[in-house]
Amino acid sequence: MKLKAIILAASCAVSLCSSAQIISGEYTGELEWGMNSKNTNFVNLLRLDFNWSPWKNGTIEAATLHIARTNDPVIDDLQLYSSVYEENCFAALAILGYKHSWKNMNLFVGVRNSNEDFFTSDGTSLFTSASPGIFPTIGSSYPIANYPVSSLNITFDITFGNWTITEALYNGVGYNGWKGSDNPFLVRPKRDGVYDEIQAAYETDESFYSVGAAMHSKFFTFDEDGDFTTENKFNAALWAYGEQTVWSGADDQRLRLMAQISANTMAKSACSTYAELGCIYEYKQHTIGLSGQYGRFHEYDADDDIYAPTDEYSVELTWQYEINDHIAVQPALHYIRTGKENNAVLLGRFSYSF
C-alpha cells in the first residue's frame, strides 16, 4: 500500500508540475586552439533551466551549470578569450529562488548569478571572449557571484516605459560547491563583505544604453595562485555601455555599433580600467562581429612583492550562423597582446538549445 501511495503521489506531482512548468536548456561545445602555443582544449557547458508558476504572478526559478573541459587554457591571457571556459564542475547552481511580479516590477529572493541581470545585451552576448559578458574591472577584481559561482541575493527591478532600474544585493563572495564551507547559501558579511549592483538601462528595438555601479564593502588583492586577501575598504566600479543600430536594409540587414567603458575606484585593483569598441552586422541567419578591448591589470610579482601594472589589448572577429531556431555554429579568431607577449587563438563554438 505504501508503494502504491508513493507512486500515486509522484504521478499527481508530475502531472501538476508538467501543466505549469517550463523546462529548457542549452548545450555549448567549444574547441580551442592556441595558434602560437599549439595547445588545444575542448570545453563543454550544459545549462538546465526550470521555471514553475504555482500561482499568479509567482515563479519558482532554478538553473544549474555543468562544465567539463579537457585541458587548461590554451594561452595565459588576462581577460580570458572564452566566456564558457571554467574548471570542471559536475553541477553548480546559477539560480534557485522565488520571483514575484507586479505590473511593472519584479522581486527575486534566493541564490542568483549576477550575469543573469547585468552586463549582457544582444551585442555583447555575440562575442566569445569573457570581457563583453562582465567588465573585468568587476569580474577580475572581486570573487563575486560571477559565472560559474552564485550567492544569496535580493534583486528588484522596475520599468518605466523604455527605462528599467535594477538593484541587486549579494553576499560579497560567490560559491558553487555543495559543502558547508563552500556553498552559495552562505551569508558571511564579516569575512566576505557585501556586494551591491545598480543599473539604469534604456532599451528600444534599435538601441540599448546602460549606466551602473558595482559596490563592495571590501577591497580584494590576489596573489600569484589566485588566492585573495581583503581589506575593509569600501570601493566601487562604474560603467557605461551603448549599443545603437546605425543602418537597416532588406533581408533583415542591420549594422550596430557598440561601446563600453568601466573604471574601478581602487587604482591597484586586479583590473582598474576597461574599454571596448565594436560593430555587428546581421544578414538573415548570419551575424558577424568585430570588437577590440583594452584592460589595465595589476598582477602580483612575487620577486619584488608588488602589484605590477600590465596592459592587455585584444581583438575578436567572429561569425555566428544559425542553422535553425535551435542550432548555431560560431568560429572566432582572437588576437591578444599581453604586455609584450602576442598570442592568437582560434576557436569553434557549437550550441544547441532545447
C-alpha positions as CSV (number, residue, x, y, z in Angstrom):
1,M,0.0,0.0,0.0
2,K,2.8,2.4,0.8
3,L,4.5,1.8,-2.6
4,K,1.2,2.4,-4.3
5,A,0.7,5.6,-2.3
6,I,4.1,6.8,-3.2
7,I,3.6,6.1,-6.9
8,L,0.2,7.8,-6.9
9,A,1.6,10.9,-5.1
10,A,4.5,11.1,-7.5
11,S,2.2,10.7,-10.5
12,C,0.0,13.5,-9.2
13,A,3.0,15.8,-8.6
14,V,4.4,15.2,-12.1
15,S,1.0,15.9,-13.7
16,L,0.6,19.1,-11.6
17,C,4.1,20.3,-12.5
18,S,4.0,19.4,-16.2
19,S,0.9,21.6,-16.7
20,A,2.6,24.7,-15.4
21,Q,6.4,24.3,-15.6
22,I,8.8,25.1,-18.3
23,I,12.0,23.1,-18.6
24,S,14.6,24.2,-21.1
25,G,18.3,24.1,-21.6
26,E,21.3,24.8,-23.8
27,Y,24.5,22.9,-24.6
28,T,27.6,24.7,-25.7
29,G,30.7,22.9,-27.0
30,E,33.9,24.9,-27.8
31,L,37.1,23.7,-29.4
32,E,40.0,26.0,-28.7
33,W,43.4,26.1,-30.4
34,G,46.3,28.4,-29.4
35,M,48.0,29.3,-32.7
36,N,51.3,30.3,-31.0
37,S,51.3,27.8,-28.1
38,K,49.9,24.9,-30.2
39,N,47.8,23.9,-27.2
40,T,44.2,22.6,-27.6
41,N,41.2,22.4,-25.3
42,F,37.6,21.3,-25.6
43,V,35.0,22.8,-23.2
44,N,31.5,21.5,-22.7
45,L,28.8,23.6,-20.9
46,L,25.3,22.4,-20.2
47,R,22.8,24.7,-18.6
48,L,19.4,23.4,-17.5
49,D,16.5,25.9,-16.6
50,F,13.4,25.2,-14.6
51,N,10.5,27.8,-14.2
52,W,7.3,26.9,-12.5
53,S,4.4,29.3,-11.7
54,P,2.4,27.7,-8.8
55,W,0.1,30.7,-8.7
56,K,-0.5,34.0,-10.5
57,N,2.5,36.4,-10.6
58,G,4.7,34.0,-8.7
59,T,7.5,31.9,-10.3
60,I,9.9,29.4,-8.8
61,E,13.2,29.7,-10.8
62,A,16.1,27.3,-10.9
63,A,19.1,26.8,-13.2
64,T,22.1,24.5,-13.0
65,L,25.5,24.6,-14.7
66,H,27.5,21.5,-15.7
67,I,31.1,22.0,-17.1
68,A,33.6,19.6,-18.5
69,R,36.9,20.5,-20.2
70,T,39.9,18.5,-21.4
71,N,42.8,20.9,-20.7
72,D,43.9,24.2,-19.2
73,P,43.5,27.5,-21.2
74,V,45.5,27.4,-24.4
75,I,47.1,30.7,-23.5
76,D,47.7,32.8,-20.4
77,D,45.7,35.9,-21.1
78,L,44.2,38.2,-18.5
79,Q,40.7,38.9,-19.9
80,L,40.2,35.2,-20.8
81,Y,39.4,34.6,-24.5
82,S,36.5,32.3,-23.7
83,S,33.3,33.1,-21.8
84,V,32.5,29.4,-21.2
85,Y,35.9,28.2,-20.1
86,E,36.0,27.2,-16.4
87,E,37.1,24.5,-14.1
88,N,35.4,21.1,-14.3
89,C,32.1,21.3,-12.4
90,F,29.7,18.4,-12.1
91,A,26.8,20.6,-11.0
92,A,26.5,24.2,-9.8
93,L,23.5,26.4,-9.0
94,A,23.1,29.5,-11.2
95,I,19.6,30.3,-9.9
96,L,17.4,28.9,-7.1
97,G,14.7,31.1,-5.7
98,Y,11.3,32.8,-5.9
99,K,10.3,35.7,-8.2
100,H,7.2,37.7,-7.7
101,S,5.9,40.0,-10.5
102,W,3.7,43.1,-10.4
103,K,2.6,45.2,-13.4
104,N,6.0,46.8,-13.9
105,M,8.1,45.4,-11.1
106,N,9.9,42.1,-10.2
107,L,11.3,40.9,-6.9
108,F,13.6,37.9,-6.6
109,V,14.9,36.3,-3.4
110,G,17.2,33.3,-3.4
111,V,20.5,32.2,-5.0
112,R,21.5,34.1,-8.1
113,N,24.4,34.8,-10.5
114,S,24.9,38.4,-11.3
115,N,25.3,37.7,-15.1
116,E,21.5,36.9,-15.2
117,D,20.6,40.6,-14.8
118,F,23.6,42.7,-15.6
119,F,26.3,43.4,-18.3
120,T,24.9,41.4,-21.2
121,S,22.9,42.6,-24.3
122,D,22.2,41.3,-27.8
123,G,25.6,42.7,-28.9
124,T,27.8,41.6,-26.1
125,S,26.3,38.1,-26.0
126,L,27.6,37.5,-29.5
127,F,31.3,37.7,-28.7
128,T,33.0,34.6,-27.3
129,S,35.5,36.4,-25.0
130,A,34.7,36.9,-21.3
131,S,35.1,40.6,-21.1
132,P,32.0,41.6,-23.1
133,G,30.0,39.4,-20.7
134,I,31.2,41.2,-17.5
135,F,33.6,44.1,-17.2
136,P,36.9,42.8,-15.9
137,T,37.0,45.8,-13.5
138,I,34.4,43.8,-11.7
139,G,34.8,40.2,-12.7
140,S,38.6,40.2,-12.2
141,S,38.6,42.4,-9.2
142,Y,36.1,40.6,-7.0
143,P,35.4,36.9,-6.3
144,I,31.6,37.7,-6.5
145,A,28.7,35.8,-7.9
146,N,30.0,35.7,-11.4
147,Y,29.8,32.6,-13.7
148,P,30.0,29.9,-12.6
149,V,29.5,30.8,-9.0
150,S,26.5,32.3,-7.2
151,S,25.4,33.7,-3.9
152,L,22.3,34.6,-1.8
153,N,20.7,37.6,-3.4
154,I,17.8,40.0,-3.4
155,T,17.1,41.6,-6.9
156,F,14.5,44.2,-7.6
157,D,13.7,45.9,-10.9
158,I,11.1,48.4,-12.0
159,T,10.3,49.6,-15.6
160,F,9.0,53.0,-16.7
161,G,8.4,52.9,-20.5
162,N,11.8,52.2,-22.1
163,W,13.7,52.6,-18.8
164,T,14.5,49.8,-16.4
165,I,16.1,50.3,-13.0
166,T,17.7,47.2,-11.4
167,E,19.1,46.9,-7.9
168,A,20.7,43.7,-6.5
169,L,22.3,42.9,-3.2
170,Y,24.6,39.8,-2.8
171,N,26.8,38.1,-0.3
172,G,30.3,39.5,-1.1
173,V,31.8,36.2,-2.4
174,G,30.3,33.7,-4.7
175,Y,30.4,29.9,-4.3
176,N,29.5,26.8,-6.4
177,G,30.2,23.9,-4.1
178,W,28.0,21.7,-2.0
179,K,29.9,21.6,1.3
180,G,29.3,23.6,4.5
181,S,32.2,26.0,3.8
182,D,31.6,26.2,0.1
183,N,28.0,26.7,-1.0
184,P,26.0,29.6,-2.4
185,F,23.7,29.8,0.6
186,L,26.4,31.3,2.9
187,V,25.9,34.8,4.4
188,R,29.3,35.9,5.8
189,P,29.5,39.8,5.8
190,K,32.4,39.8,8.2
191,R,34.6,37.6,6.0
192,D,33.1,38.1,2.5
193,G,31.6,41.6,2.8
194,V,28.5,42.6,0.9
195,Y,28.2,43.4,-2.8
196,D,25.7,45.6,-4.5
197,E,24.9,46.4,-8.1
198,I,22.6,49.1,-9.5
199,Q,21.9,49.8,-13.2
200,A,19.7,52.1,-15.2
201,A,19.0,50.9,-18.7
202,Y,17.2,52.4,-21.7
203,E,16.1,49.9,-24.4
204,T,14.3,50.1,-27.8
205,D,14.2,47.9,-30.9
206,E,17.1,49.9,-32.2
207,S,19.2,50.7,-29.1
208,F,20.4,49.7,-25.7
209,Y,22.1,52.0,-23.2
210,S,23.0,51.5,-19.6
211,V,25.0,53.1,-16.8
212,G,25.7,51.4,-13.5
213,A,27.8,50.9,-10.4
214,A,29.1,47.8,-8.6
215,M,29.9,48.5,-4.9
216,H,31.8,46.2,-2.4
217,S,32.4,46.7,1.3
218,K,35.9,45.1,1.0
219,F,38.9,45.5,-1.3
220,F,40.4,42.3,-2.6
221,T,44.0,41.6,-3.6
222,F,45.1,38.4,-5.3
223,D,48.4,36.5,-5.2
224,E,50.1,34.5,-7.9
225,D,47.9,31.5,-7.1
226,G,44.6,33.4,-7.4
227,D,44.1,33.4,-3.6
228,F,42.7,36.6,-2.1
229,T,43.2,38.7,1.0
230,T,40.8,41.5,2.0
231,E,40.9,45.0,3.5
232,N,37.9,46.8,5.0
233,K,37.8,49.4,2.3
234,F,34.6,50.4,0.5
235,N,35.2,50.6,-3.2
236,A,33.3,50.6,-6.5
237,A,33.4,50.0,-10.2
238,L,31.5,52.3,-12.6
239,W,30.4,51.5,-16.1
240,A,28.6,52.9,-19.1
241,Y,27.5,50.9,-22.2
242,G,25.9,51.9,-25.5
243,E,24.6,49.9,-28.5
244,Q,22.9,51.5,-31.4
245,T,21.6,50.4,-34.8
246,V,23.0,52.9,-37.4
247,W,21.8,51.2,-40.6
248,S,19.0,48.8,-41.7
249,G,18.3,47.2,-45.1
250,A,16.4,44.5,-46.9
251,D,16.5,40.8,-45.8
252,D,16.8,41.7,-42.1
253,Q,20.1,43.5,-42.6
254,R,21.3,45.9,-39.9
255,L,24.6,47.4,-38.7
256,R,25.1,48.1,-35.0
257,L,27.8,49.9,-33.2
258,M,28.7,49.3,-29.5
259,A,31.0,50.9,-26.9
260,Q,31.6,50.4,-23.2
261,I,33.9,51.8,-20.6
262,S,34.4,50.9,-16.9
263,A,36.8,52.0,-14.1
264,N,37.4,50.8,-10.6
265,T,37.9,53.4,-7.9
266,M,40.9,51.5,-6.5
267,A,43.8,52.2,-8.8
268,K,45.6,48.9,-7.8
269,S,42.6,46.6,-8.2
270,A,43.1,43.5,-10.3
271,C,41.7,45.5,-13.2
272,S,41.4,49.2,-12.9
273,T,40.3,50.3,-16.4
274,Y,38.5,48.6,-19.3
275,A,37.2,49.8,-22.6
276,E,35.7,48.2,-25.7
277,L,34.6,49.3,-29.2
278,G,32.8,47.0,-31.7
279,C,30.4,46.7,-34.6
280,I,27.9,43.9,-35.6
281,Y,26.5,43.2,-39.0
282,E,23.4,41.0,-39.3
283,Y,22.0,39.4,-42.5
284,K,19.3,36.7,-42.3
285,Q,20.9,33.9,-40.2
286,H,24.3,35.4,-40.3
287,T,25.8,37.6,-37.6
288,I,29.4,39.0,-37.9
289,G,31.1,40.9,-35.1
290,L,34.4,42.8,-34.7
291,S,35.4,44.0,-31.3
292,G,38.5,45.5,-29.7
293,Q,39.1,45.5,-25.9
294,Y,41.6,47.2,-23.6
295,G,42.3,46.4,-19.9
296,R,44.8,47.7,-17.4
297,F,45.5,44.9,-14.9
298,H,47.7,44.6,-11.8
299,E,49.5,41.3,-11.3
300,Y,51.3,40.1,-8.2
301,D,55.1,40.0,-8.7
302,A,56.4,37.6,-6.0
303,D,60.0,38.5,-6.6
304,D,59.6,42.2,-5.8
305,D,56.4,41.7,-3.7
306,I,54.5,44.4,-5.6
307,Y,51.5,44.5,-7.9
308,A,52.9,45.5,-11.3
309,P,50.6,47.0,-14.0
310,T,50.1,45.2,-17.3
311,D,48.2,46.4,-20.3
312,E,46.3,44.0,-22.4
313,Y,44.8,44.6,-25.9
314,S,42.6,42.1,-27.7
315,V,40.7,41.9,-31.0
316,E,38.0,39.4,-31.8
317,L,36.5,38.6,-35.2
318,T,33.5,36.2,-35.0
319,W,30.8,34.9,-37.3
320,Q,27.7,33.1,-36.0
321,Y,25.4,31.1,-38.3
322,E,22.0,30.0,-37.0
323,I,21.2,26.7,-38.8
324,N,17.7,26.8,-37.3
325,D,15.9,28.0,-34.2
326,H,17.8,25.5,-32.0
327,I,21.3,25.0,-33.5
328,A,24.1,27.6,-34.2
329,V,27.8,27.4,-35.1
330,Q,30.3,30.1,-34.5
331,P,34.0,30.3,-35.3
332,A,36.1,33.1,-33.7
333,L,39.6,34.5,-34.1
334,H,41.3,36.3,-31.2
335,Y,44.5,38.4,-31.3
336,I,45.7,39.2,-27.8
337,R,48.7,41.3,-26.7
338,T,49.5,41.0,-23.0
339,G,52.4,43.3,-22.1
340,K,54.9,42.4,-24.7
341,E,53.6,39.0,-25.5
342,N,51.5,38.3,-28.6
343,N,49.1,35.4,-28.9
344,A,46.3,34.2,-31.3
345,V,43.5,31.8,-30.5
346,L,41.2,30.2,-33.0
347,L,38.0,28.6,-31.6
348,G,34.9,27.0,-32.9
349,R,31.7,27.0,-30.9
350,F,28.5,24.9,-31.3
351,S,25.3,25.5,-29.4
352,Y,22.1,23.6,-29.2
353,S,19.1,24.9,-27.2
354,F,16.1,22.9,-26.3
